[in-house]
Amino acid sequence: MAATPPKVRCPQCGGESVWSPENKWRPFCSERCKLIDLGCWADESYRVPVQDEQGLPEDGPPPKE
């Protein structure tokens, strides 16, 4: 008996997406959601947060002791 593939939430629309090799857009539910997500990365709408390290000189890391 074959197990049914798990279903996950599409990261773009929140709809149901089948996680299996047959879904060539996984984790997205469709090509449309995949392209919307790619466009957001290309437009730099998504950003990885960077925390400034306090106490470091602006021109580089502290000297080694």
Secondary structure as GFF3:
##gff-version 3
##sequence-region A 1 65
A	DSSP	beta_strand	7	9	.	.	.	ID=ss1
A	DSSP	beta_strand	16	18	.	.	.	ID=ss2
A	DSSP	alpha_helix	31	42	.	.	.	ID=ss3
###
